[in-house]
Amino acid sequence: MRVQLDSRLGKAVVKMAGSKTFMRVGPKVVPHVDRFLHKVTGGKFISSGGLLPSLVLTTTGAKTGQKRTTPLATKPEGTGWYVVGSNFGREKHPSWTANLIANPDAEVSFKGKTTPVNAHLLTTEEKAEVWPHLVKFWPNYDVYVNRSGRDLRVFRLDPR
């Protein structure tokens, strides 16, 4: 069951997820819990999926060449997905974004199905077009931009 963002509970979760406390604690807890739940449910469930559609992205490490898995909120669009390198509003870009820039071939696990994908880092123009839809989808993206001072990287993941 997914919580609606415009419900009282949804608004409270959005507010909490945009807090500085969550920025410190969330990255240390949420990805580990989501990876565990993804593994034990065969890719059918991660805790973040209770609020937003979520996937697990497998990239190839830019420096190590090793496979890396990262649970992410996603905005499904057509046959592909948009993902935002918000890093919970922290100052640095998340590692998975550098991995996709170096190695755009990746894998998405979404609703129990694994799909090979190609990642495309959106241009400034492409991002300007999709950004309002992403902020409507998850209002904290603007909070994360203001807090981090970064231009958040946005990728389109399309099946190969």
Beta strands, then each sheet from edge to edge (+ up, - down):
strand 1: 54-60
strand 2: 67-73
strand 3: 75-77
strand 4: 80-84
strand 5: 105-110
strand 6: 113-121
strand 7: 154-159
sheet 1: 2+ 1- 5+ 6- 7+ 4- 3+
end
